[in-house]
Every structure is written in structure tokens, then in C-alpha cells.
Amino acid sequence: MSGARLPLTAFGTVTLVLWLAGALAQELPDPLTLEAALAHSQGLHPELLLAQARQEAAEAERQLAESRYGTEVSLLARARAVEPSELGRQLRDTRNDSDIRLQLNRRLYDFGQTRARVAAAEASSTGLDHHLEAVRQQRSLDVMARFLEVRLADFAFQVQDEAMAIAYVRTDRARNRHELGQMSDVELLGLESVYQKVRLDRHRAQIEQRNSRARLAQALAQPGKLSSTLVQPYFPGNGRPAPELEEIEAVTLARNPRLLALRAEVAAGRQRLAAARSGGRPVLSGSLAAGEYYRQTGSDDDLEAELRLEIPLGTGGRVAADSALARADLRATEAALLEAEWALRQQLFELLQEIQLLQVQREEVRVNTEFRDLELDQKRTEYEMEFTSDLGDAMVRFSEMRLRQARNEYELALAWARLAMLTDNPDWSPLRGGDANE
């Protein structure tokens, strides 16, 4: 599930900085594979840094809550001059009234106030552990989506590049025919306009290639470092049958990191409410003190020990107000949890339907691609025998089917990746074959 949480210490901070510096210094391989991109997905990214900062803040809050039972030690030194009275001069004739005092204070028992605060901080920290895991999974999904977006942009450019080459050849031939008087001005301009449109579409596709690579670099926390070549990914898990909703719904509701984070926050809210309600309870504390006095009087003791019980008789409405605020926050978190559970059920249902539809479409695209492949072979043979001149159109149609096939395969892979994320089960990843329920 979630990774180990770094403690809020100097060593932990230095380790984090060194790790981030190493991740930033790593160069992306070229050609770039999907596996390599996913390995870089947890690099120096603002979303991860924010989640880590919130996690460290929760750890600090837990330490702060525990410190209420900690021992406070103070040293008080005073340099003081006085004009002693007649009686004081008889005891010790000096104006030096300096002293030094060492004091220890400790809360011994507060009838559940600190215990509830510590439990709330621990539950909140646990929730942020799950939140960090959810952010990591989302980072991987985003990187996969950006990677496949680049691959589709490359396919789309290939289609437009072939279409422009064919349009250019046809336009060039039309110019020759126009010079020979075999084609009118209107017909030539019509072909010229078609060529210019296809040329514009090719330029758009080329720009999208660059833009998609820039988005991938941004997702990998490597802005400006564009990979020129991306290796075609392989998804062995795309062909397995989609699971039934009843098989995975209960497991998903129990393991989903975002739900776990909200449940932990609900537990924290209940403990905060308990802490607020205990705000008017007695507090038992103790202290020890030792002093050294240059001019000691009757009220100056060398050693002191005190046990103090403070019983609030009235809080001016503070406890009631704190409790009402904590109760409102708890109800809001419980509502957010219920809403998230409903949304997850609906998301899971729609995702399984999407996988089934994409798998049916996958078969349809496969058959159409085979048809376009055979059609291209036939047109190539006829072209070589000078029976036909529409070989270029067949090439474009075949490239369009390859683009459609890639889009279907990538959408199916992303759907399986979302299922792996929702269920917190990496076996559902499209990069893994077999059935995750086995």
C-alpha cells in the first residue's frame, strides 16, 4: 500500500532533498519506453511535494500533541540590586539580590484531553499516508496518459504526412495538365485548395507532436526535455475479460486509497470532537524547582515540589463552541466520505462498461485493419500492373485504421490502469497479463 512516511527530522529532510536532487539530475532515455517513463513518474513534481509537505505537517501536529505531556525545563537567572531595609541589613548587609533558579514543569494527567489530541493527529497522519499513495498512483496514470498521447500524435502526423504527399503529387500533376490545356483554372484551384488544407492539417499534427511531448516532459517533472522517439508499448492485459462488478466492488471500497484517506480523516474528526468536549476537564500538573540566592530571605526556598490540580468551574462557552465547530467539521467529512463512496461505485460501474465496449471495438478495429491491409496489397498490385492510380488513398486509409487501432488500444490500456488505481491492485494493470482475481 503506501510507502513509509519520512520523520520530520533533519536527517529525513536532508535525505528527501538528496533524493529529489538525484531524481532531477536523471536524464530520460532516448528512445523512451513506457516502463522507463513510469519509473520517472515519481520525480520532483509539485503534487508530490505538496502531499509530502502535508504529511510532514501532520507528523509535526502529532509531535505537538504529544508534547503536552512533555517536561518543560527552564532556567531563570536575575541580576538585581536593592536598597535593603534596616531589618534586611541586620540579616545581610548587601544590595546584591541576584538569584538563579532551575524549574521543571510537567502535565501529569488531563482526563483524556491529550490522549484525544494525539489520537486525532495519528489518524490524520494515517489519512495523509493514504492520500500520498493516491497522489503517486495518479502521477503514474497521468504519465501513462501523456506518453500514449505522444504516440497518438505520431500516428496522426503519419496520416497527415502521407495525405499531404499524395495531395502534392496530384496537384503537381494537375499543374502539368493545366499547362498543357487539359485542365481548367477552376479545377486546378480546387486541387490547390485541397492541398493547402491538407498541408495545414499536417502542420497542426506536427505542432501537436511537439505540444504532446512538452506535456509529457512536464508530467515527468522534466520541463523542456523532449524525447524524440517513444517506443511502441505492449499491453498484455488488454485482452483479458473484464471482471464483474460484484467481484471487485467490495474490495475496491475497502482498499481505495482516497476512501481510506477520508475514513482516517473521519476517525481524526471524532477524536478532535472528543478533545474539544474534554476541554473543560481538570488538569493535574507537577513542578520541581531548585534555587540559589545571593541574598536569601525567608520566602526563598532551596528546593520546591508542587502538585497542582486545576478544576475549571466555567469556560465562558469556549468548550461548547469548540465542540460545535468540531462536530460540524466531522459531519462535513462524513458527508464527503459518503459522497466519495457513491461516486466510486458509479465510476467503477462505468469503467467496467467502458472496458467491455472498448474490447468489442477492439475486435471490430482488428478486422477493419486486416481489411485495409489486404486492400492496400491489392491496390499496390494493381498499381504495379497500371490498372489503378488510387494507391495513395489506400495508403492513407490504412494509416487511418492504424491510428484508430492505436487509439482503441491506448484507451483500453488507460481504462485498465484506472481500474488498477481504483482497486489499489497493480495486477489489473494493462502491463500485466492474466486475471487479477486469480
Residue pairs with C-beta under 8 A, 6 or more apart in sequence:
1 130
1 133
1 255
1 257
1 424
2 129
2 130
2 132
2 133
2 257
3 132
3 133
3 136
5 55
5 59
5 125
5 129
5 132
6 12
6 15
6 16
6 52
6 55
6 56
7 59
8 56
8 59
8 60
8 63
16 52
20 43
20 44
23 40
23 42
23 43
23 44
23 221
24 43
24 44
24 221
26 40
26 43
27 225
28 36
28 37
28 40
28 217
28 220
28 222
28 225
28 227
29 36
30 227
30 228
30 229
31 227
31 228
31 229
31 230
31 231
32 147
32 227
32 229
32 230
32 231
33 230
33 231
33 233
34 144
34 147
34 148
34 230
34 231
34 233
34 431
35 431
37 143
37 144
37 147
37 216
37 220
38 140
38 143
38 144
40 143
40 220
40 221
40 222
41 139
41 140
41 142
41 143
41 219
41 220
42 48
42 136
42 139
42 140
43 220
43 221
43 222
44 221
45 139
45 219
45 221
47 135
47 138
47 139
48 132
48 135
48 136
48 139
51 128
51 131
51 132
51 135
52 132
54 128
54 131
55 125
55 128
55 129
55 131
55 132
58 121
58 124
58 125
58 128
59 125
61 121
61 124
61 125
62 118
62 121
62 122
62 124
62 125
64 121
65 114
65 117
65 118
65 120
65 121
66 114
66 118
68 107
68 110
68 113
68 114
68 117
69 106
69 107
69 114
70 106
71 104
71 105
71 106
72 104
72 105
72 106
73 102
73 103
73 104
74 102
74 103
74 105
75 100
75 101
75 102
75 103
76 100
76 101
76 103
77 98
77 99
77 100
77 101
78 98
78 99
78 100
79 98
80 96
80 97
80 98
80 99
81 95
81 96
81 97
82 95
82 97
82 295
83 95
84 92
84 93
84 94
84 95
84 295
88 295
88 297
91 297
92 295
92 296
94 294
94 295
96 294
96 295
97 294
97 295
98 293
98 294
98 295
99 291
99 292
99 293
99 294
99 300
100 291
100 292
101 289
101 290
101 291
101 292
102 289
102 290
102 291
103 287
103 288
103 289
104 287
104 288
104 289
105 285
105 286
105 287
106 285
106 286
106 287
107 114
107 283
107 284
107 285
108 284
108 285
108 286
108 307
109 283
109 284
110 278
110 281
110 282
110 283
110 284
111 278
111 281
111 282
111 283
112 274
112 275
112 278
112 281
113 275
113 278
113 279
113 281
113 283
116 271
116 272
116 274
116 275
116 278
117 271
117 272
117 275
119 268
119 271
119 274
120 268
120 269
120 271
120 272
120 274
120 275
121 268
123 264
123 265
123 267
123 268
123 271
124 264
124 265
124 268
126 264
127 260
127 261
127 262
127 263
127 264
127 265
127 267
127 268
128 261
130 257
130 258
130 260
130 261
130 264
131 257
131 258
131 261
133 257
133 424
134 257
134 258
134 261
137 257
137 421
137 424
138 421
139 219
140 417
140 421
141 414
141 417
141 418
141 421
142 219
143 216
143 219
143 220
144 413
144 414
144 417
145 414
146 212
146 215
146 216
146 218
146 219
146 220
147 216
147 230
147 233
148 233
148 410
148 413
148 414
149 212
149 215
149 216
150 209
150 212
150 213
150 216
150 227
150 230
151 230
151 232
151 233
151 406
151 410
152 212
152 403
152 406
152 407
152 410
153 205
153 208
153 209
153 211
153 212
153 213
154 209
154 230
155 399
155 402
155 403
155 406
155 407
156 205
156 208
156 403
157 202
157 205
157 206
157 208
157 209
158 399
158 402
158 403
159 205
159 396
159 399
159 400
159 403
160 198
160 201
160 202
160 204
160 205
160 206
161 202
161 205
162 392
162 395
162 396
162 399
163 198
163 201
163 202
163 396
164 195
164 198
164 199
164 201
164 202
165 392
166 392
166 393
166 395
166 396
167 191
167 194
167 195
167 198
167 199
168 195
169 392
170 191
170 195
170 392
171 191
171 192
171 194
171 195
174 183
174 187
174 188
174 191
174 192
175 188
177 183
178 184
178 185
178 187
178 188
210 226
213 226
213 227
214 223
214 224
214 226
216 226
216 227
217 223
217 224
217 225
217 226
217 227
233 413
233 431
235 409
235 412
235 413
235 416
235 430
235 431
236 430
236 431
236 432
236 433
237 413
237 416
237 428
237 429
237 430
237 431
237 432
237 433
237 434
238 359
238 362
238 409
238 412
238 413
238 416
238 430
239 359
240 433
240 434
240 435
241 359
241 435
242 352
242 355
242 356
242 359
243 352
243 435
243 436
243 437
244 352
245 348
245 349
245 352
247 437
248 348
248 419
248 423
248 437
249 345
249 348
251 423
251 425
252 344
252 348
252 422
252 423
252 424
253 259
253 341
253 344
253 345
255 423
255 424
255 425
256 344
256 422
256 423
256 424
257 424
258 340
258 344
259 337
259 340
259 341
259 344
262 333
262 336
262 337
262 340
263 337
265 333
265 337
266 330
266 333
266 334
266 337
269 326
269 329
269 330
269 333
269 334
270 330
272 326
272 329
272 330
273 323
273 326
273 327
273 330
275 326
276 319
276 322
276 323
276 325
276 326
277 319
277 323
279 315
279 318
279 319
279 322
279 323
280 312
280 315
280 318
280 319
281 312
282 309
282 310
282 311
282 312
283 309
283 310
284 307
284 308
284 309
284 310
285 307
285 308
285 310
286 305
286 306
286 307
286 308
287 304
287 305
287 306
287 308
288 303
288 304
288 305
288 306
289 303
289 304
289 305
289 306
290 302
290 303
290 304
291 300
291 301
291 302
291 304
292 302
293 300
344 422
347 422
348 419
348 422
351 415
351 418
351 419
351 422
352 419
354 415
355 412
355 415
355 416
355 419
358 408
358 411
358 412
358 415
359 412
361 408
362 408
362 409
362 412
365 401
365 404
365 405
365 408
366 405
368 401
368 404
369 398
369 401
369 402
369 404
369 405
372 394
372 397
372 398
372 401
373 398
375 394
375 397
375 398
376 391
376 394
376 395
376 397
376 398
378 394
379 388
379 390
379 391
379 393
379 394
380 391
380 394
382 388
382 391
383 389
383 391
412 430
413 430
416 428
416 429
416 430
417 429
417 430
419 428
420 426
420 427
420 428
420 429
420 436
423 436
425 436
426 432
427 434
427 436
428 436
